[in-house]
Amino acid sequence: MSDSPSVCPDFADPSFLKRHILDTVRFYAPRCIDRLYGGYINCFLDDGTVCDYETKQLVGMTRFVYIFSAALLVGGPAEYRGAAEHGLRFLREFQWDHEHGGFFWTLKGRNPTDKRKLAYGHAFALLAASTAFKAGISPAGAMIGEVYEVLEKHFWNEQDGLYADEASDDWSEVSPYRGQNANMHLTEAMMAAYEATGDRRYLDRANTLAHSVMFKLLPQSGKLIWEHYKTDWVIDWNYNKGNTKDEFRPYGYIFGHSIEWAKLLLLLNRLCPQAWLAPQAERLFREAVDKGLDRRHGGIFYSMSPENGQIIDSDKLYWVMAEAIGASSLLAACTGQTGYRKFYEDIFSYCWTYFVDHDFGGWYQLLDASNRKYNSIKSPPPKTDYHPVTNCITAIFVWGTAAGKPL
């Protein structure tokens, strides 16, 4: 890899950020390309050894399409086009339910093992197709509209201004569970679809989602985002209680999601400026950092109890740190405050020291409170280092624009 952890580069240098994106993607390519079943292999140890050849989770498959497309956008090698197209073919041929429509949640090889339809997974399908289309992969354009129509028909509720979370494979049953996580990633995906196509309906939908979460959901939980809701979008304080390690529905105030929403509000403000967006983003970010920052060992804790404000999961997760990189860069640009620039430098330095693997590439997934790894599994499904890649792209936009060098 290009730098040792003892020598920190200029984290605000767009050329460094592009190089780091390509170094990160290089950990996965070409070893992730599954020539047997199609799609991608999605489980790797620290050194790149495969730890699961067959699991094809929708989120992992679509995130790979995203990172290869993103790499193309920052000048990555031409073969990444083929790598992205490889995944798009698998999604269309095998992950797609040709009988009922929508994408299956999980396959083993080519065989569906979990046929549920989840809005979260479709959010990443929309993000992947949009980013591939932006990268010049024209066949991805049709998928943008197709995924949107699935979401519109089966998940969207106009009265709520939000998406439902989960349905059965034939769409006959919709789970009573409602969650903010899928709606957060759908906000991101809708903005990407707008940027890829120029179709205003996608931007309008992102704006509606942001309004719904900030003005219907957030007032119920206070200053931080809560994850879980009942069918009428009233908070469910007991859903998954105590289970902070659920991949998609964790319990507690998840600091990373308030930070991620701060980033998304600032990205929305670029596309659809509104006076409330930047102040709300700043409030969310500051509250999450104030409550979640580990002032002893660095980084940001994972989860806080709603009952007493105590940290209930002190682990450090790679995606939380990556989102803090993106959010703090945007806040630095938006406010002009040097404190956000310093936070950006500090959190990236922390990640450079503890999360980035300078021997083999990629980011470690999970560290304990003292920044120690639990095991040698670097990248279980659905991790593909999408979070570091997308937040480095955000930072390139910020610092490149500041230097007069847009992406």
C-alpha positions in Angstrom: 0.0 0.0 0.0 1.0 3.6 -0.5 1.6 4.9 3.0 2.5 3.5 6.4 0.2 4.4 9.3 3.1 6.3 11.0 3.2 8.8 8.2 -0.1 10.5 7.7 -0.8 11.9 4.2 -2.7 15.1 3.5 -6.2 13.8 4.0 -7.7 16.8 2.2 -5.7 16.2 -0.9 -8.1 15.0 -3.7 -5.3 13.0 -5.2 -4.7 11.2 -2.0 -8.5 10.5 -1.6 -8.7 9.1 -5.2 -5.7 6.9 -4.5 -7.2 5.7 -1.3 -10.4 4.8 -3.0 -8.5 2.8 -5.7 -6.3 1.1 -3.0 -9.4 0.1 -1.1 -11.2 -1.3 -4.2 -8.0 -3.1 -5.2 -8.3 -5.3 -2.1 -11.5 -6.8 -3.6 -10.6 -6.9 -7.3 -10.3 -9.2 -9.0 -10.6 -11.8 -6.2 -14.3 -10.9 -5.5 -15.4 -11.8 -9.1 -17.2 -15.1 -8.9 -16.6 -16.9 -12.2 -18.6 -20.0 -11.1 -22.0 -18.6 -10.0 -21.8 -15.0 -11.2 -21.9 -11.9 -9.1 -19.4 -11.6 -6.4 -17.7 -13.5 -3.6 -18.5 -11.4 -0.4 -16.4 -12.8 2.5 -12.7 -12.2 3.0 -10.2 -12.6 5.8 -7.6 -9.8 6.4 -5.2 -11.2 3.8 -7.9 -11.7 1.2 -8.5 -15.4 1.8 -12.1 -16.3 0.9 -14.3 -17.2 3.9 -17.6 -17.8 2.2 -17.8 -18.7 -1.5 -21.6 -18.8 -1.9 -23.5 -16.2 0.0 -25.0 -13.6 -2.3 -26.8 -11.0 -0.2 -28.5 -8.2 -2.2 -26.7 -5.4 -0.2 -23.3 -6.9 -0.8 -23.9 -7.6 -4.5 -25.2 -4.0 -5.1 -22.4 -2.4 -3.0 -19.8 -4.1 -5.2 -21.5 -2.6 -8.3 -21.3 0.7 -6.5 -17.6 0.6 -5.6 -16.5 -0.5 -9.0 -18.6 2.3 -10.6 -17.3 4.8 -8.1 -13.7 3.7 -8.9 -14.4 4.4 -12.5 -15.6 7.9 -11.7 -12.3 8.7 -10.0 -10.2 7.4 -12.8 -9.9 3.7 -11.9 -8.8 1.1 -14.5 -11.1 0.3 -17.4 -11.6 -3.3 -16.3 -13.7 -2.1 -13.4 -16.4 -1.4 -16.0 -16.5 -5.1 -16.7 -16.5 -5.8 -13.0 -19.6 -3.6 -12.5 -21.4 -5.0 -15.5 -20.7 -8.5 -14.2 -22.6 -7.7 -11.0 -25.4 -6.0 -12.9 -25.9 -9.1 -15.0 -26.1 -11.3 -11.9 -28.6 -8.9 -10.2 -30.9 -9.0 -13.3 -30.6 -12.7 -14.0 -30.5 -14.4 -10.6 -31.2 -11.9 -7.7 -34.3 -10.6 -9.5 -37.6 -12.4 -8.8 -38.8 -13.0 -12.4 -42.2 -14.2 -11.1 -43.2 -11.5 -8.6 -40.7 -8.7 -9.3 -38.2 -7.1 -6.9 -34.9 -8.5 -5.7 -34.5 -11.5 -3.4 -32.6 -10.8 -0.1 -30.1 -13.7 -0.1 -29.0 -16.4 -2.5 -26.6 -19.3 -2.0 -24.8 -19.5 -5.3 -27.8 -18.9 -7.6 -30.5 -20.3 -5.4 -32.6 -18.0 -3.3 -32.4 -18.9 0.4 -34.2 -15.8 1.7 -36.9 -14.6 -0.7 -38.1 -11.6 1.3 -38.1 -8.2 -0.3 -36.6 -5.5 1.7 -36.6 -1.7 1.0 -33.1 -1.5 2.4 -31.8 -3.8 -0.3 -33.7 -2.0 -3.0 -32.2 1.3 -1.9 -28.7 -0.1 -2.7 -29.9 -1.5 -6.0 -31.1 2.0 -6.9 -27.8 3.5 -5.7 -25.8 0.9 -7.6 -27.7 1.3 -10.9 -27.5 5.1 -10.6 -23.8 5.2 -9.9 -23.1 2.7 -12.7 -25.1 4.9 -15.1 -23.2 8.0 -14.0 -20.0 6.0 -14.7 -21.1 5.5 -18.3 -22.6 2.0 -18.1 -25.7 2.7 -20.1 -27.6 -0.5 -19.5 -27.9 0.4 -15.8 -30.2 3.2 -16.8 -33.2 1.0 -17.2 -32.7 -0.5 -13.8 -33.0 2.9 -12.1 -36.6 3.3 -13.2 -37.5 -0.4 -12.6 -36.3 -0.3 -9.0 -38.1 2.9 -8.4 -41.3 1.4 -9.7 -41.0 -1.6 -7.3 -40.5 0.8 -4.4 -43.4 2.9 -5.5 -45.8 0.0 -5.9 -44.9 -2.1 -2.9 -43.2 0.0 -0.2 -44.2 3.6 -0.6 -47.0 5.2 1.5 -48.0 8.6 0.4 -49.7 9.5 3.6 -46.7 8.6 5.7 -44.2 10.1 3.3 -42.0 7.1 4.1 -41.3 3.6 2.8 -42.3 0.4 4.5 -39.5 -2.0 5.3 -40.2 -5.6 4.4 -42.6 -7.7 2.3 -43.0 -11.4 1.5 -41.6 -12.7 -1.8 -45.1 -12.5 -3.5 -45.8 -9.1 -1.8 -48.9 -10.5 -0.2 -47.7 -9.6 3.3 -46.1 -6.4 4.5 -44.3 -6.5 7.8 -45.7 -4.2 10.5 -42.1 -3.1 11.3 -41.1 0.3 10.1 -37.5 1.6 10.2 -35.6 4.7 9.5 -32.5 2.9 8.2 -34.1 1.9 4.8 -35.5 5.4 4.4 -32.1 6.9 5.1 -30.5 4.9 2.4 -33.4 5.6 0.0 -32.8 9.3 0.5 -29.2 8.7 -0.6 -30.2 6.5 -3.5 -32.9 9.0 -4.7 -30.3 11.8 -4.8 -28.0 9.5 -6.8 -30.8 8.7 -9.2 -31.5 12.4 -9.7 -27.9 13.1 -10.4 -27.7 10.3 -12.8 -30.8 11.0 -14.8 -31.9 14.6 -14.1 -35.4 13.3 -13.4 -36.9 15.7 -10.7 -39.1 13.0 -9.2 -36.1 11.4 -7.6 -35.0 14.6 -6.0 -38.5 15.4 -4.8 -38.7 12.0 -3.2 -35.4 12.5 -1.4 -36.7 15.8 -0.1 -40.0 14.3 1.1 -38.1 11.5 2.9 -35.8 14.0 4.6 -38.7 16.1 5.7 -40.6 13.0 7.0 -37.7 11.8 9.1 -36.7 15.2 10.5 -40.1 16.5 11.2 -42.2 13.4 11.9 -39.7 11.0 13.4 -36.9 13.0 15.1 -39.3 15.0 17.3 -40.4 11.7 18.9 -36.9 10.8 20.0 -35.3 14.1 20.8 -31.9 15.1 19.5 -30.8 11.8 17.9 -32.4 9.5 15.3 -34.2 6.5 16.6 -34.2 3.3 14.5 -37.5 1.4 15.1 -41.2 2.3 14.7 -44.6 0.6 14.7 -46.8 0.6 11.6 -48.2 4.0 12.3 -44.6 5.4 12.7 -44.8 5.8 16.4 -41.5 4.9 18.1 -41.1 1.3 19.2 -38.7 1.5 22.1 -38.5 -2.2 22.7 -37.9 -3.6 19.2 -34.7 -5.7 19.3 -34.0 -4.4 22.8 -30.5 -5.1 23.8 -29.4 -6.3 20.4 -27.0 -3.7 19.2 -25.3 -6.1 16.7 -28.2 -6.6 14.4 -26.7 -5.7 11.0 -29.7 -3.7 9.8 -31.9 -3.1 12.8 -29.6 -2.4 15.8 -30.9 -1.3 19.1 -30.2 2.0 20.7 -29.3 5.5 19.5 -26.8 4.6 16.7 -24.5 7.6 16.6 -23.4 6.7 13.1 -26.9 7.1 11.7 -27.4 10.6 13.1 -24.0 11.5 11.6 -25.0 9.9 8.3 -28.2 11.9 8.2 -26.2 15.0 8.8 -24.2 14.2 5.7 -27.3 13.4 3.6 -29.0 16.7 4.7 -25.9 18.6 3.5 -25.8 16.7 0.2 -29.5 17.5 -0.3 -28.8 21.1 0.4 -26.4 21.1 -2.6 -29.2 19.8 -4.9 -32.2 21.5 -3.3 -31.1 24.4 -1.1 -33.4 25.1 1.9 -32.7 27.2 5.0 -33.3 24.4 7.5 -31.0 21.8 6.1 -27.6 23.0 7.2 -28.6 24.0 10.8 -30.3 20.6 11.3 -27.3 18.7 9.9 -25.1 20.6 12.3 -27.3 19.9 15.3 -27.4 16.2 14.5 -23.7 15.9 14.0 -22.8 17.9 17.1 -25.2 15.9 19.3 -23.8 12.6 18.0 -20.2 13.5 18.5 -20.8 15.1 21.9 -22.4 11.9 23.2 -20.5 9.3 21.1 -16.9 10.4 20.9 -14.4 8.3 22.7 -12.2 10.9 24.2 -9.8 8.4 25.6 -9.1 6.0 22.7 -10.4 7.9 19.7 -13.2 7.1 17.3 -16.9 7.0 18.0 -18.8 4.5 20.1 -21.6 2.6 18.4 -24.8 2.7 20.5 -26.3 4.6 23.5 -29.2 3.6 25.7 -32.4 5.6 25.4 -33.2 5.1 29.0 -30.1 6.6 30.8 -27.8 7.9 28.1 -25.2 5.3 28.8 -23.0 3.8 26.1 -24.3 0.2 25.6 -22.0 -0.8 22.8 -18.6 0.7 22.9 -17.3 -1.0 19.8 -15.9 1.0 16.9 -17.5 0.2 13.5 -15.7 1.1 10.3 -18.8 2.6 8.7 -19.5 5.0 11.6 -16.0 6.5 11.2 -16.3 6.7 7.4 -19.6 8.6 7.7 -18.0 11.0 10.1 -15.3 11.7 7.4 -18.0 12.7 4.9 -20.1 14.7 7.3 -17.3 16.7 8.8 -15.9 17.6 5.4 -19.3 18.9 4.3 -19.7 20.8 7.5 -16.3 22.4 7.1 -17.2 23.6 3.7 -20.7 24.7 4.7 -19.9 26.6 7.9 -16.3 27.6 7.3 -15.5 26.7 10.9 -12.0 25.4 11.4 -13.2 23.0 14.1 -14.9 20.8 11.5 -11.7 20.7 9.4 -9.8 19.7 12.4 -12.4 17.0 13.2 -12.1 15.7 9.7 -8.3 15.5 10.0 -8.5 13.9 13.4 -11.1 11.2 12.5 -9.3 10.4 9.2 -6.0 10.1 11.1 -7.7 7.8 13.6 -9.0 5.6 10.8 -5.6 5.7 9.0 -4.0 4.4 12.2 -6.5 1.8 13.3 -8.9 0.8 10.5 -7.0 1.0 7.3 -5.0 -2.2 6.6 -1.7 -0.9 5.2 -0.4 -4.4 4.5 -3.3 -6.0 2.4 -5.7 -3.1 1.7 -9.2 -2.3 2.7 -10.7 -1.4 6.1 -11.1 -3.6 9.1 -14.8 -3.9 10.0 -14.9 -3.9 13.8 -12.7 -2.9 16.7 -13.3 -2.9 20.4 -13.3 0.2 22.6 -9.4 0.0 22.8 -9.1 -0.3 19.0 -8.3 -4.0 18.9 -9.7 -6.4 16.4 -11.9 -9.3 17.5 -11.0 -11.7 14.7 -9.4 -11.9 11.2 -12.6 -11.5 9.2 -12.1 -8.2 7.4 -15.1 -8.2 5.1 -18.1 -10.4 5.9 -21.3 -10.0 3.8 -22.5 -7.4 3.0 -19.4 -5.3 3.7 -17.5 -4.2 0.6 -16.1 -0.9 2.0 -18.8 1.0 0.3 -18.8 3.5 3.3 -15.1 4.5 3.0 -15.4 4.8 -0.8 -18.6 6.9 -0.8 -17.3 9.2 1.9 -14.0 9.7 0.2 -15.9 10.7 -2.9 -17.8 13.3 -0.8 -14.5 14.6 0.6 -13.1 14.8 -2.9 -16.0 17.0 -3.9 -15.5 19.2 -0.8 -11.7 19.6 -1.0 -11.4 19.5 -4.7 -14.0 22.3 -5.1 -12.2 24.3 -2.4 -9.0 23.9 -4.4 -10.7 24.6 -7.7 -10.3 21.0 -8.8 -13.8 19.5 -9.0 -14.2 15.7 -9.3 
